[in-house]
């Protein structure tokens, strides 16, 4: 598979901040904390139905920081996906291996690369932020009992105002799957795709590309079907005009304005197409996906609720092996947000995910 990647594209590292920019970032953080304090005072008078004051304030904090920081500021302030994977593996005493592919893409093994079954993981973050430790730990905790399963994390290049724009991430997803099948010699029937939010967006673009190749990425033929795909809170369109964007804006951790910014950031003027906007793809394209079972989980309180509901209906009609759960009262990626914000609740999405994994991975089932 020819990569056709320039040397500039191979360097996906974020632009570094200058001293003045770091000082500006610190000022933004301080200002954001002041805003959160003021809004926490007003919280008892603004609570959405069913939310506690503590939960509302924590969600509000997420929303404030989403809109306060630029993509480059987040990428400099947060540890990279690579360092998060290394730290997680070291903490858990796991074997860990980093691989750089010919196009510059980095992938990270958590567990043995020789394991016959693989979970290919696509993290969320609006294409602007790296994987969080909560992403990795939740997935690992659900597969660690299966000794013949390892995790491969795609460290796709994060989009900023000046670099790493579409279709770079789609090309990287193709590169990772090509590596798994043609270099790591994994059977497609032993490969599971798992993603969150923007990671689901990338997964869906990849699945479409396999059956209906995009002219913007190398084609990839696979022998047989991938085993399964699990999507949590999938991002399916860059449009933010759905009704739930307004009705759920005080219930979710995601801001419609942040979604719009992230979408503009990664597209950077590129035209909307089926691979970057799954909701706009021809419906018949979903009928010949090269994947077995598909699970979609999304919250009833998500701003993306209406878009995900519409997409899920389309996918289920075209691909009957699709199972969809709408979780009332849950926000975007609720099970991960619980851990991140230390919320005292047990979301149903976590149990469904765990039960699904057990059913599909136990006894070496593939």
C-alpha positions as CSV (number, residue, x, y, z in Angstrom):
1,X,0.0,0.0,0.0
2,X,1.6,3.3,-1.2
3,X,1.4,6.0,1.5
4,X,2.1,9.1,-0.7
5,X,2.7,11.1,2.4
6,X,4.9,14.2,2.5
7,X,7.6,14.7,5.1
8,X,5.6,17.5,6.6
9,X,2.6,15.2,7.0
10,X,4.8,12.6,8.7
11,X,5.5,15.1,11.5
12,X,2.1,15.2,13.3
13,X,3.4,16.8,16.5
14,X,1.5,19.9,17.7
15,X,3.0,23.3,17.3
16,X,4.9,24.3,20.5
17,X,3.7,27.3,22.6
18,X,6.1,30.2,23.2
19,X,6.6,31.6,26.7
20,X,4.1,34.3,26.0
21,X,1.6,31.8,24.8
22,X,2.0,29.7,27.9
23,X,1.4,32.8,30.0
24,X,-1.7,33.5,28.0
25,X,-2.9,29.9,28.5
26,X,-2.4,30.2,32.3
27,X,-4.5,33.4,32.2
28,X,-7.2,31.6,30.3
29,X,-7.3,28.8,32.9
30,X,-7.5,31.3,35.7
31,X,-10.3,33.2,34.0
32,X,-12.1,29.9,33.3
33,X,-11.9,28.9,37.0
34,X,-13.4,32.3,38.0
35,X,-16.3,31.7,35.5
36,X,-16.9,28.2,37.0
37,X,-17.0,29.6,40.5
38,X,-19.5,32.3,39.5
39,X,-21.7,29.7,37.7
40,X,-21.5,27.3,40.6
41,X,-23.1,30.0,42.8
42,X,-25.9,30.4,40.3
43,X,-26.2,26.6,39.8
44,X,-29.1,26.0,42.2
45,X,-31.3,28.3,40.1
46,X,-30.3,26.7,36.7
47,X,-30.3,23.0,37.4
48,X,-31.8,20.8,34.6
49,X,-34.3,18.3,35.7
50,X,-32.7,15.2,37.2
51,X,-29.3,16.7,37.8
52,X,-27.7,17.4,41.2
53,X,-25.9,20.7,41.8
54,X,-22.6,18.9,42.1
55,X,-23.0,17.2,38.8
56,X,-24.2,20.3,37.0
57,X,-21.2,22.3,38.2
58,X,-18.8,19.6,37.0
59,X,-20.5,19.5,33.6
60,X,-20.3,23.3,33.5
61,X,-16.6,23.1,34.1
62,X,-16.2,20.8,31.2
63,X,-18.2,23.1,28.9
64,X,-16.2,26.2,30.0
65,X,-12.8,24.7,29.3
66,X,-13.9,23.3,26.0
67,X,-14.7,26.8,24.7
68,X,-11.9,28.6,26.5
69,X,-8.8,26.7,25.1
70,X,-7.7,26.4,21.5
71,X,-6.7,23.0,20.0
72,X,-3.0,23.9,20.2
73,X,-3.3,24.9,23.8
74,X,-5.0,21.6,24.7
75,X,-2.4,19.6,22.9
76,X,0.4,21.3,24.7
77,X,-1.3,21.2,28.1
78,X,-2.3,17.5,28.0
79,X,0.0,14.4,27.8
80,X,0.2,12.9,24.4
81,X,-1.6,9.6,23.5
82,X,1.8,7.9,23.3
83,X,2.9,9.0,26.8
84,X,-0.5,8.1,28.3
85,X,-0.3,4.6,26.8
86,X,3.3,4.2,28.1
87,X,2.3,5.4,31.6
88,X,-0.7,3.2,31.7
89,X,1.2,0.1,30.7
90,X,4.0,0.8,33.2
91,X,1.5,1.3,36.0
92,X,-0.3,-2.0,35.2
93,X,2.9,-3.9,34.6
94,X,2.0,-4.7,31.0
95,X,4.2,-5.2,28.0
96,X,4.0,-2.2,25.7
97,X,5.4,-1.5,22.2
98,X,5.3,1.6,20.0
99,X,5.3,1.2,16.3
100,X,5.8,4.0,13.7
101,X,4.3,3.1,10.3
102,X,5.8,4.2,7.0
103,X,3.5,7.2,6.7
104,X,4.6,8.5,10.1
105,X,1.5,7.2,12.0
106,X,2.2,5.9,15.5
107,X,0.3,3.0,17.0
108,X,0.8,1.6,20.5
109,X,0.4,-2.0,21.7
110,X,-1.0,-2.5,25.1
111,X,-0.4,-6.2,25.8
112,X,1.5,-8.6,23.6
113,X,1.6,-7.9,19.8
114,X,1.6,-11.7,19.4
115,X,-1.9,-12.1,20.8
116,X,-4.1,-13.6,18.1
117,X,-7.1,-11.2,18.8
118,X,-6.8,-7.4,18.7
119,X,-8.9,-4.5,19.8
120,X,-8.1,-1.6,17.5
121,X,-8.9,1.5,19.5
122,X,-9.9,5.0,18.2
123,X,-10.0,7.6,21.0
124,X,-12.2,10.6,21.2
125,X,-11.4,14.3,21.8
126,X,-12.8,16.2,18.8
127,X,-9.7,15.4,16.8
128,X,-8.2,18.2,18.9
129,X,-7.2,16.4,22.2
130,X,-5.2,13.2,22.9
131,X,-6.5,10.0,24.5
132,X,-7.1,10.3,28.2
133,X,-6.1,7.6,30.7
134,X,-9.8,7.0,31.3
135,X,-10.2,5.9,27.7
136,X,-7.5,3.3,28.0
137,X,-8.3,2.0,31.5
138,X,-12.0,1.5,30.8
139,X,-11.2,-0.5,27.7
140,X,-8.4,-2.5,29.3
141,X,-10.5,-3.4,32.3
142,X,-13.1,-4.9,30.0
143,X,-10.7,-7.1,28.1
144,X,-7.9,-7.9,30.5
145,X,-9.4,-11.2,31.5
146,X,-8.9,-12.5,28.0
147,X,-5.2,-13.5,27.7
148,X,-5.3,-13.9,23.9
149,X,-6.5,-10.3,23.4
150,X,-4.4,-7.2,23.1
151,X,-5.1,-3.6,22.4
152,X,-3.7,-1.4,19.6
153,X,-4.2,2.3,20.1
154,X,-4.1,4.6,17.1
155,X,-2.3,7.8,17.9
156,X,-3.7,9.8,15.0
157,X,-2.4,13.3,14.4
158,X,-4.4,16.0,16.3
159,X,-5.8,18.8,14.2
160,X,-4.9,22.4,14.9
161,X,-5.5,25.6,13.2
162,X,-2.4,25.1,11.0
163,X,-1.8,21.4,10.5
164,X,-3.1,17.8,10.5
165,X,-6.4,18.3,8.7
166,X,-8.7,15.9,6.9
167,X,-8.1,13.5,5.3
168,X,-4.9,12.9,7.3
169,X,-6.7,10.9,10.0
170,X,-8.6,8.7,7.6
171,X,-5.3,7.8,5.9
172,X,-3.8,7.0,9.3
173,X,-6.7,4.7,10.1
174,X,-6.2,2.9,6.8
175,X,-2.5,2.6,7.6
176,X,-3.2,1.1,11.0
177,X,-5.6,-1.5,9.6
178,X,-3.2,-2.3,6.8
179,X,-0.4,-2.8,9.3
180,X,-2.6,-5.2,11.5
181,X,-3.6,-7.4,8.5
182,X,-0.6,-7.3,6.3
183,X,2.3,-6.8,8.7
184,X,1.1,-8.1,12.1
185,X,-0.7,-10.9,10.3
186,X,-4.0,-10.6,12.2
187,X,-7.0,-12.2,10.6
188,X,-9.8,-9.6,10.0
189,X,-12.2,-12.0,11.9
190,X,-10.0,-11.5,15.0
191,X,-10.0,-7.7,14.8
192,X,-12.5,-5.6,16.8
193,X,-12.9,-1.9,16.3
194,X,-13.8,0.2,19.4
195,X,-14.1,4.0,19.5
196,X,-15.5,7.0,21.3
197,X,-17.0,10.2,19.9
198,X,-14.5,11.5,17.2
199,X,-12.9,8.1,17.3
200,X,-16.2,6.6,16.1
201,X,-16.3,9.3,13.4
202,X,-13.0,8.0,12.2
203,X,-14.1,4.3,12.5
204,X,-17.2,4.9,10.4
205,X,-15.1,6.7,7.7
206,X,-12.7,3.7,7.7
207,X,-15.5,1.2,7.4
208,X,-17.1,3.1,4.5
209,X,-13.7,3.5,2.8
210,X,-13.1,-0.3,2.8
211,X,-16.2,-1.0,0.8
212,X,-16.5,2.4,-1.0
213,X,-12.9,3.8,-1.3
214,X,-12.4,7.5,-0.9
215,X,-10.2,9.1,-3.6
216,X,-8.4,10.9,-0.7
217,X,-6.9,7.8,0.9
218,X,-5.1,4.6,-0.2
219,X,-7.6,1.8,-1.0
220,X,-7.5,-1.3,1.3
221,X,-8.8,-4.7,0.5
222,X,-9.3,-7.1,3.4
223,X,-9.9,-10.8,3.2
224,X,-13.2,-11.4,4.9
225,X,-15.0,-9.4,7.6
226,X,-13.8,-7.6,10.7
227,X,-15.2,-9.2,13.8
228,X,-17.2,-6.3,15.4
229,X,-17.4,-2.6,15.9
230,X,-18.4,-0.8,19.1
231,X,-19.3,2.9,19.0
232,X,-19.9,5.0,22.1
233,X,-21.4,8.5,21.5
234,X,-20.5,8.6,17.8
235,X,-19.9,11.9,16.1
236,X,-21.7,11.5,12.8
237,X,-22.0,15.1,11.4
238,X,-20.3,18.5,11.7
239,X,-23.7,20.2,11.5
240,X,-24.9,21.6,14.8
241,X,-28.5,22.5,13.9
242,X,-30.3,19.5,15.4
243,X,-32.9,20.3,17.9
244,X,-31.1,18.4,20.7
245,X,-28.2,20.8,20.3
246,X,-30.5,23.3,22.0
247,X,-32.6,21.2,24.3
248,X,-29.7,19.3,25.8
249,X,-27.1,22.0,25.9
250,X,-27.3,22.3,29.7
251,X,-27.4,18.5,30.3
252,X,-24.4,17.5,28.4
253,X,-20.6,18.0,28.8
254,X,-20.3,19.0,25.2
255,X,-21.0,22.5,23.8
256,X,-22.5,22.9,20.3
257,X,-20.1,25.8,19.8
258,X,-17.2,23.5,20.6
259,X,-18.4,20.8,18.2
260,X,-18.6,23.5,15.5
261,X,-15.1,24.7,16.2
262,X,-13.6,21.2,16.2
263,X,-15.4,20.3,13.0
264,X,-14.1,23.5,11.2
265,X,-10.7,22.8,12.7
266,X,-10.3,19.3,11.3
267,X,-12.0,20.0,7.9
268,X,-10.1,23.3,7.4
269,X,-12.1,24.1,4.2
270,X,-12.3,20.5,2.9
271,X,-15.6,19.6,1.3
272,X,-18.2,17.5,3.2
273,X,-18.1,13.9,1.9
274,X,-19.5,10.5,3.0
275,X,-16.2,9.7,4.8
276,X,-16.1,12.8,6.9
277,X,-19.8,13.1,7.5
278,X,-21.3,9.6,8.0
279,X,-24.8,10.9,8.3
280,X,-24.6,12.2,4.7
281,X,-23.4,9.0,3.1
282,X,-25.7,7.2,0.7
283,X,-27.9,4.9,2.7
284,X,-27.1,1.9,0.5
285,X,-23.4,2.2,1.3
286,X,-24.0,0.9,4.8
287,X,-25.4,-2.4,3.5
288,X,-22.1,-3.9,2.5
289,X,-19.9,-3.1,5.4
290,X,-17.1,-5.6,6.0
291,X,-17.8,-6.0,9.7
292,X,-20.0,-8.4,11.7
293,X,-21.8,-7.2,14.8
294,X,-22.1,-3.5,15.5
295,X,-23.0,-1.9,18.9
296,X,-24.0,1.7,19.3
297,X,-24.4,3.4,22.7
298,X,-25.5,7.0,23.2
299,X,-27.0,9.1,25.9
300,X,-30.5,10.6,26.0
301,X,-28.9,13.9,27.3
302,X,-26.4,14.3,24.6
303,X,-26.4,17.4,22.4
304,X,-25.7,15.0,19.5
305,X,-28.7,12.8,20.5
306,X,-30.9,13.6,17.4
307,X,-28.0,13.1,15.0
308,X,-27.0,9.8,16.5
309,X,-30.6,8.5,16.7
310,X,-31.1,9.3,13.0
311,X,-27.8,7.7,12.0
312,X,-28.5,4.6,14.1
313,X,-31.8,4.1,12.4
314,X,-30.2,4.3,9.0
315,X,-27.4,1.9,9.9
316,X,-29.7,-0.6,11.6
317,X,-31.9,-0.7,8.5
318,X,-29.0,-1.3,6.2
319,X,-26.9,-3.5,8.5
320,X,-29.2,-5.8,10.5
321,X,-26.4,-7.0,12.8
322,X,-26.5,-3.5,14.5
323,X,-27.6,-3.2,18.1
324,X,-28.5,0.3,19.4
325,X,-29.0,1.4,23.0
326,X,-30.2,4.9,23.9
327,X,-29.5,5.5,27.6
328,X,-31.9,7.9,29.3
329,X,-30.2,10.5,31.5
330,X,-26.7,9.8,30.2
331,X,-24.5,12.5,28.7
332,X,-21.7,12.2,26.1
333,X,-19.4,9.2,26.9
334,X,-21.1,8.9,30.4
335,X,-19.1,6.0,31.6
336,X,-15.8,7.8,30.9
337,X,-17.0,11.1,32.3
338,X,-18.0,9.3,35.5
339,X,-14.3,8.4,36.1
340,X,-12.9,11.7,34.9
341,X,-15.2,13.8,37.1
342,X,-15.5,11.3,40.0
343,X,-19.3,11.1,39.7
344,X,-21.1,8.8,42.1
345,X,-23.3,6.9,39.6
346,X,-23.2,3.7,37.7
347,X,-24.3,4.3,34.1
348,X,-26.1,1.5,32.3
349,X,-23.9,2.1,29.3
350,X,-20.9,0.7,31.2
351,X,-22.8,-2.5,32.1
352,X,-24.0,-3.0,28.5
353,X,-20.5,-2.5,27.2
354,X,-19.0,-5.0,29.6
355,X,-21.7,-7.6,28.9
356,X,-21.3,-7.2,25.2
357,X,-17.5,-7.7,25.5
358,X,-18.0,-10.8,27.6
359,X,-20.4,-12.3,25.1
360,X,-18.2,-11.6,22.1
361,X,-14.8,-12.4,23.6
362,X,-15.3,-15.2,26.1
363,X,-14.0,-18.7,25.3
364,X,-11.9,-17.4,22.4
365,X,-15.0,-16.6,20.5
366,X,-14.4,-14.8,17.2
